């Protein structure tokens, strides 16, 4: 019989992530840790509660009956903690003024949810949002016309503070009837023979693609370019070509089978999201509160919450 229950908050977060993803690797990526560190903490958790929580059959991970109970309890605890933070933050009624935020285009698929939570806490703050590509956001950061930016990785020569908060893989997508669907281990050379639809030069996804093709010495021949992720999605769904998009931007299209993910070498390509601001500047109170909220929001869980 279990007499004592010693579980840390870190173990709760780690186990919830592993159980939700059914993967140590995905949990490590989500929480910005190494896979061995995650495995060690899960083993300690199992030792502490004297129960086997996870079983591995082949390459698949399964929760034991005890693991299922712990998983649901971890979710309840994390939800309660989120609610507690909202209640405590709502006591601060002095927060007001403008909050200037720039986001790169793919971030618009999750940032409205974060902004909704932020405005629940601080209804007197006025967000001023601009959506641009990566190079334009970098220019605005360097010109100090922003409070914060939501971006991918920023070059080391730009003096900014970056704090990771979300991971979303880049995947190759096509119309469900595209000839590459159901093919396995598609090479970049084979991919380049098809019509590739990409973001314009200066976008983070475009730069990631250029670098990948360069590393593999594969032909890089974009067929069409758009300045909008949504325009690319619609073009691919129309059957005109294939593209590379962050997975979180196509969750509904995948759910309703309007798009298919292709099995291509080098993909899924891990991509991290950062909340960013210039170094050595005095942040406003709304900016500090926004950065804190972003860092403490589980984007994956937020996107999967039912709307009603």
N, C-alpha and C positions, 0 to 999 in steps of 0.2 A: 504494500500500500504506500502510495506517495504521501510523505509527511510534509515536505517543504517544496515550495515552488520558487526557484530562483531563475528568473528570466529578465534579461536586460532589454531596454527599448531597442537597442541596435539589433539584437537577436529577433525581436518581433518584426522589425522592418525587413530584415534579411529573409526570414522564413516566409513572410507574406509574399515577398517578391519571387522567391524560388517556387513557392506553391502556385502562384498565379501564372508564372511563365512556364512552369514544368521544366525549368532549365536553370542550372547553376550559372552557365555562361551569360544568359540574358539578364539574370538578376545582378551579376557582377557588373555588367555594362550599365544597367539602369542606375545602380548605386555608386558608380565610379570607384569600384573596388576590383581587386584581382580575384580570379576564380578560386585559388587556394584559400584566400582569406574568408570567402563566403563558406566554403566547405568546412573549414575549421570551426567557424561560429555555429554552423548547423549541427556539427558533431557535438559541440559543447552543449548546445540546447538539448539534444537528445539525451546526453549524459545527465544533465541537470534534472530533467523531468522523468528520466528512467523509462523512456518509451522510444521505440523505433518509429520515426515519423515519415521517412522516405525510403522507398524501395526502387531499385533500378533493375529493369528487365530488358536485356539487350542494351539498346541505346535510349530507351524510354524511361522517364521518371514517373513514378506513381506515388500517391499519398496513401499511407496506411489509414485504417479507421481513426487511430489517434491523431495522425497527421491532418486528417480532414477537420477534426474538432479544433485542433490548435489553429489551423488556417482560418477558420471562421471567427475564432476568438480574436486572433491577431487583427483581422479586418475590423471587427467591432471596436477594438482598442484604438486603432489608428483613426477610425472615424470619430470616436469620442474625443481624442486629442485634438483633431482638427476643429471640432466644435468648441472645445475649451479655448483654443487659441482665438477663434472668432469672437467668443464672448469677452475675452480679456482685451483684445485689440479694440473692440467696440467701445470700451470705456474711455478711449482717447477721442474726445470730441473736438480737439483743437486742430485737427489735421485739415488743411484747406489749401487752396491755390492750384496752380497749373502743374501738370506733370507731362513733360514732353518725352514721348517714346517713339523711337523708330524701330520698325520690324522688317525683316526681309520677307519676301512674299510667302514662302511656305509656312511661316510662323502664324499667318492669319488663320490657319485652321485650328490652332489651339489657344492663341492669345485672347480671343473674346471670352473664353470660359474663365481664364485667369482674371481678366479685367472685371468680369461680373462679380467674382468673389471679392476683388479689391474694393469695388464701389459699394458692396454691401457693408464693408467695414468703414469706409471713408467716403460717404456720399457727398461731402463738400469739396472733394478734389475733382478737378476738371482735367481728364486725360486729353492730350492733344497728340493724336496718332498719325504717323506717316508710314506708308508702305513703300519700300524701294528695294532695289537690288543691292547686293553686298557692297559693291564699290561706292554706291551713293551713300549707304549708311556709314561706311568708313570715312567718307569725306565730311559728313555731318558731325561725326564724333570728333574728328580732328579739328573742326571749326568751332567746337564747343557750343553747338546750337541745340544739343540734346541733354536731357537728364540721364536717360539710359537707353540702351539698344538691345534688341533680341536678335542674335546672330549665330552663325556658325563660328568656326575657329577664325581668329583674327591674326594677321601676321605679327611676328614677335617684334618687329621694328616700330610698331605703333604702341605708344605708352598707354595701355588701358588695363583695367582690372577685369578679368573674366572669371565668372563663377558658373560652373556647369550645373545644369538642373534637369536635363531631359536628353534621352537618346532615341533617335528614330532612324532606322536603316534606310539607305537608298536602295531601291529595287528597280529592276527592268520590267516594264509593263507593256501589254499589247492587248488588242481586241481578242476576245475569246476564240475567234475563228482564224486568228493569224497562224500561218504555217509553222511558226516556231513554238507555239503552245504545245506542251507535253514532250518537247525535245529535252534531252538531258545534256548537261555539261557543254552548253553552247559557248564557243570561243568568241573572243572579241573580234577576231577576223571575220567569223561567220556573221556576227552581229552587224558589222560594218557594211555588209552587202545589202542590208535592209534600210528602209527610210527611217533615219534617226531624227526625232523631233526634240529639240532642246531649248532651254532658256537662253537668253541673249548673253553675249560676252559681258563679264563682270559679275555674273551671279555665282554664288557658291557652288551650286550643283554643277554648273557648266565647268567651273575650274576643276572640280573633283573629277569630272569625266575626262577632261583634257589630260590631266595628270595620269589617270589610269591607262588611257590608250597610249600615252607616251611611254610609260613604264613597260608596257607589253609590246611596244613597237608595232601597234596595230593601226591601220588607216582610220583616221578620224574625219568622217564626212557627214556633217549635219545636213539634213535635207531641208528642214524648216526651223526657224527660230521664233520664239514668242517671249514677250516680257511678262507673261502671266502663267502661273501654274494651272489655273483653271482653263485657260485657252488650250494648253497642252493636253490636259485630260480630255477635253471635248474632241480634240483632233484625233487622239488615239482611239477614243470610243467610236469615232466615225470610220475607223479602219484605215486611216491614211498612213499610219506608220507606228513606230514603237518609241518609247521614251524611258527616261530614268527619273523617278520621282521619290520623295521621302514617303515612307510607308504610311505615316499618319495622315497624309493628305488624300489618300485613296481608300480609307477604311470603309466608307459607304459603298464605293464602286466595287470593292472586292466582296463585300458582304452580299451585294445583289448581283454579283457575277457580270458586271459590265466591263470589268478588266480582269486580266490574268497576269500573275507574276511569272516571269520566265526564269529558267534555271541557267544562269550565265556565270562564267568564271569571274571571280572577283566580287560577286554579289551573293547575299546582301552586303552592302558596304556600310560599315558603322559610321554614324554621323552624330556628333554631339551638338547640343544647343547651349548657348551661354547668355547670361544676362551681363551686360557690359557697360562700363562707364570709364571716362578718362581718369587716369591716376592723378593724385594730388589736387583734386578739386573738392570743395565742400558740397556734399550732397544735400539737397533739400530734404525736409522731413518726409514729404510724399515719396520722393525717390528712394529713401532708405526703407520706408515701409513697403514699397512695391518690390524692391529687391529681396527683402526678407520673405514676403509672401511667395514670390516666384520660387525661391530656393526651398521653401517648405511645402510646396504643392506637388502632389503626385500627379503629373500630367496624364500618365497612362490610365490611372484610375479615374481621373476627372473626365477623360474622353469617353470612358465606358459606362459612366453613370447614366441611368435613364433620365430623359429630359422631364418626364412627368411622373 
